[in-house]
Each structure stands twice: as structure tokens, then as C-alpha cells.
Amino acid sequence: MAAFDKWLTGLPADATVADAARIAIGTRSSEMASRLELAAAGVDQDREHVHQLRVASRRTAAVLKTFQKVLPERRADRLSWSARISRRAAGPARDLDVFLIRLEQENLLPGLQGRLYALREEAQSDIVRAFVKLDGGEQVRRQAAKLVARLPADHKQARRLSERSFADWAAERLRREADRFGKSAPAAGAPVEELHAFRIAAKRLRYALEVLAAGIGMESSKAAYSQLKKAQDRLGAINDHATWIVRLRDVIEQSRANERAGINDLIQYEEQCQSEAIAAFHKWWRPKRAAKLAGLLGQEPADDSTPETAPMPEPDA
């Protein structure tokens, strides 16, 4: 399959919102359909296909939300339904893959691994059912083609917005998205649930930035994207520890007596790692870093006269 380009490259300088919407919806829906076919091929295939199916379905849902005001609602809802079917099918399988990869790499709890492989086989059947329901991905392609053919929606606001300069509109939309992201930033000592919500907000902003890069230019977009990726990776590590703790607690009751001591040790280890990862994130995500990211995204710089409580780490720390 052709490599997926997350950026909307090749748009002319005078592209309209409608022009960008057609390309963005087409590329993301096509990637989702292709990944669905690959993910359904079998549990013994490359696990990355399942991961990329979930990512592609999220990107498709995100682009529909970004261009919602110019899209025919019923046509957009149909494609959104397909994205939801794909994402829900991929989710449990991907979560089990991540769990199994960790157990395999560290050669942990072979008995538990066997039981999880059985669950993974069951999860694969959900992907196959989604594949059949969506006609092998062809239904996604048909829905996307009909959607872009009917774009913009048949009302005055949509037609007017669709004719606007995409670069100008993208800059405005990206500032709003960045403002929403900034307001979701957790305070020091925030519970894991707030850090998880911030991780989701970072992911949403990344998906929006992929589409709206024309609003700030590619150089600033890639710099901002890099910082968002680093934040999401750090927050993802915290979430992985939290997920491990929950999953290990779920399986301990179904585990053999000779496995339980090892699982309890793993739970304690994950709790310690999670605490360390949370502290490291708060040390890394300082006001100056947040202000720099906001500036890259076109927001007005905030007043950073308040002194830092800790020295600013290096950007790649």
C-alpha cells in the first residue's frame, strides 16, 4: 500500500476550505479502509496493522469534526459511523497486543500469556466482523466519495465557509484548538485521570495540526508537532503504567496461586514507575515550554514573568 502522508501537502496557495476538506477526507478514509483489510488478515500478521487501523479511524473522525460546518450532515454521519466501527473493533485487540508484547519482551508469566493469546483470538473476530460489515473497506470508500461529491452542505453558512481561504481559516481554527488544549493542562499534583485527559487533548491537537498546518506554515507546524509528540509520549507512558496496573489487578483473581506473587510484584513495580513518570512529566512540562508551543501554534504569548520553580530541562530531555 502507498505510504500515508499525514500532512496536506500539495495544496495550492489559494486553496479553499472545501478544497482542503476533500483532500483530507479522501486521504484519511482511504488509509482507514486499507488498514482495515490488513488488520483483518489474521492475528498472526503484523500487529502494527491493528495499531494503524485505530489511528486511521481516529484521524478520520477528527477530520470530520474539523470540517463539520461545511459537510452534509447525513453523509458525514455515515462515514463517522464507519470510523467508530473500525476504532471499536481495533481497540481491544490493540490493548491486548501491547500487553502481550510487554510480557513477551520481558519473558513474564508464560501461563498468563497463554490465556491472553486466547482473548486476542476472540478480539480478532471483532475486527473480521467489522471488515465484513464495512464490505472489506469498500463501504468506507463509497461513503467518502459520496461525501466529498456533495460538499459543501446545501445551506448558506456552509457555502460561504467552503469558499474561504483555507490558510486564513486554518490559522483561526488552529488558535481555537490550541486554546482548548492549553486550558486542559493539568496542575502539579493532578490525578492520573486529568493527565489522561490531557494526553487525549494532545492527541486531538496533533490530528488537527496535521490538517491545519497551512495556517502557521510547515516549519512551525513540524516544530509544534514534535513538542506535542513528546508530551503525548510522556503522558502515554503514564497511561501505560495505569493500564497495566488495572489489567494486572483484573487478571490476578483468575491466575494460578504460583503466579499471584509475581503479579503482585509487577503491580508494585508499575505503581513505582507510574509515580516516577508523573514527577518527570511535571518537571518537563514547564510554563516556558507551554508558552513556546502556544507561540508556534499562533497564540499570543502569555505573561511568563512568574519565575520557574525548577530549571528548564533541555528540549529533548
N, C-alpha and C positions, 0 to 999 in steps of 0.2 A: 504494500500500500504506500501511497505517496506520503512524504513527511508532512506533518501538520505544522503550519505556521500560525502561532498564536496571535501575532501582530497583524493588523490590517494593512499590509504593505501593498504598494501599487495603486493606492487611491490617488486620483489627481488632486491638485491643489484646490480646485473649485468643486470638489465633491460635495454633494448634498447629504443631508441626514438619511434620505431614502437610499441613496447610492451605498452608503456605509452599511445600512441595515441589511440590504440584500446580500452583500458580500459576507458580512459577519454571520448571518443566519445560515447561509449556504455552507460556509466552511465548517462551522461547528456542528451542524446537523449531520453533514456528511461524515465527519470524524466519529460521531456517536454511532451512526449506522455501521460503519466499518469495524469499530471496536466491538460492537455487539456480536457481529459474526465471528470475530476471532475469539472472544471470551466464551462463546457458546460451544466452541470446538471440542472442549473437554478439560477436565480437571488436571490432566497430565500435561497440558500445554503451558506456555509461558504465563506465569502468574501476573506479569505486568499488564497483560491484555485486560484483566479484570480491573486492575487499578485504573488503567487509562479509560475504560468504559465509564467508571464512576466519575472521573474527572471530566470526560467529554459530556456526560449528561448534565453535570453541574454547569459547565460552560454554556451549554445550550439553554438551560433555564435562565442563566444570568443574562445572556444576550437578549432573550425575550423580555426580561424585566427592564433592561437598559432602554430598549426601543419601544416599550409598551405603548406610548402615546401615539405612535404612528401606525400601529399594527391593527389589522382587522381582528377584533377580539375573539371571535369563534375560531378562526383559523389558528390564531396564536395559542388558544387553549388546547387545541388538538395536539399541536407539537409539544406543548408543555406537558400534556398527559403522557406522551411517549417518553419524554425525558424523565419524568417521575417513575414510570415503569422500569426504565433502564437503571436508574440510580438505585431504586429499592431492590432490584434483583442483584446488583453488583455489591451492595453494601455488606451484607452478612458474609459473603464469600471472601471479600477483601479483608474484613476484620479477622476472619479465621486464618487467612493466608499470612497476615502479619504475625499473628500469634504463633503459628506453626514455624515460620521462618526463624523466629527467635529461639524456639525450642530446639530446632534442628541445628542452628549455628552453635549453640552452647551445649548441645547434646544433653538436654534436660528431660527428665520424666518421660522415658520412652513409652510407658503404659498409657499416659495421658495423650501422648502424640497419636497413638493408635485410635483412641476414641475420638479425637478431634478430626482425624482424617475421615472418619465415618460421617461426622457432621458436615465436613467440607463437601463430601459427595452429595449430601442432601441439598446443600446450598447451591451446588452446581445445577441441580434440577430447576431451581428458580430462574437461573439465567437462561436455560434452554426454553423454559416456558415463556419468558419474555421475548426470546428470539422468535418463537413460533407466533406469539400474539402480535408481534410487530412485523410479521411476514418477512423474517430474515433481514430486517432493516429497511426493506423497500417501503414500508408504510411511513417510516420517518422521512425518507427521501421524497415521497409523494406529498406528505404534509408540508414539508419545507418549500417545495416547488410551488404548491398552490398558495402558500402564504406570501412568498415574495412576489408572485404574479398579481396578487390582489393588494399589494402595498402601494400607497398608503390607505388607511381606513377611509371609508366614504363619509367623512364629515369635515367641516371647515377647519377645525383646530389641527387635525392630523395632516390635512393637505398643506396647510400653512407651515407647520413644523417640518414636514418632509422636504420642503424646498429651501430650508435654511442652510447656510454654510455649515458643513459638518464640523470643521475645525473650531469655529466660534461656539457652536452648540456643545461640542465635546469639552471645551475648556470650562464652560459654565457647569456642565453636568459633573465633571470630574471634581470641581471645587466642592460641590454639594456632597459627593460621595466621600471625599477626603474629610469634610467637616463631620459627617456622620461617624466615620471611623475614629477620628480624634476624640469625639465625645464618649466613645465606648472604652477608652483606655482605662485600665484598672489602676486603682491607687495601690500604694505599697501595702502589703498585708492582705490584699484582696483574696477571697476564697477561690478555690480551683474552678468553680463554676463561672466566675467572672473572667478568669484567664481563658477558659474555653470559649466563652462568648467573644472575647477579643480576638482569638485565633480565627473564629468564623468570620468576624468583621474584616480581618486582614485578608482572608481568602476572597471575600466578596469584592474588596477593593482591588485586589490583584486581577480578578477576572474583568472588572470594569476598566481597569487601566489598559489591559490588552486591547480592548476595543476603542478606547477613548484617547489613545496616545497622541493622536493628531492635535489634541487640544493644548499640549505642552511641548510637543516635539519629541523625537525619538531618543535623543541624548538624555533629557531629563526623565523620560519615561523609563528607560532602562536603569538609570541610577535609582529611581524610586522603587522600581520593581525589585531590584536587588535587596534593598533595605526591607521591603515587605516580605520577601522570601526568607531573609534571615530571621525576621521576627516570627514568621509563621513556623519556621523550623524549630526555633527555640520553644515556642508555645506548643508545637506538635509533640516535642519530647516530653513536656509536662503532661500532655493529654495521654500520650502512650503509657506513661507510668500509671496514671489514674485508671486507664482502661485495663491494664494488666492486673492491677490490684483488685478491681471489680471482678474480672474474669476468673482470677485465681480463687477468690472467695466463693464464686459460684460453683467452681468445679471441685472444691475441697471435700464437700459432703459426698460427692459421687466417687471420690477417689479411694483407692485401697489404703488400708491402715499404714502400710510401709511407705506410702507416698506422701502422707499428710505432713510429716515433719519437714520434708523437703519443700513442700508447697508453702508451709508457714514461714520457713526461712526466706523463700523468694518474696513473699509478701512484705516481710520486714525490710528486705533489701530494696524493694521497689519504693516503699514509703520513704526510706532514707534518700534514695536517688531523686524522688519527686521533690522533696524539701530542698535539696541542693539545687535542682534545676529551677525551682521557683525563685530562690535567692539570686541565682545567676542571672535570670531574666530581668529582675528588678534592677540589678546593678547595671545591666546592659541598656535597658530601655530608659534612658535619662531624658529630661526635658529638652536638652540641646539636640539629641537625636530626633526626637519627635518634631521639634521645630524645623530641623533641616529637611525632614521628609515632607512636612507640610509646605515648605517653601518650594520644593521640587514639584509638588502637585498643584502649584499655582495659588496657594493660600497666602494671605497676608501674614508676615512673621509675627509671632506672639511676643509679648514683652518677656524677655528672658533675663531681666535684671536680678531676679532672685538667685542667690548663689547656689551652686550644686552642693549637695550633701555628700557627694562622693566624686572622685576624679572620673573624667570621661574616659572610658576604655577606647582602645583602638577600634576603628570601624569593622575590622574582620574578627574581632575578639569573639 
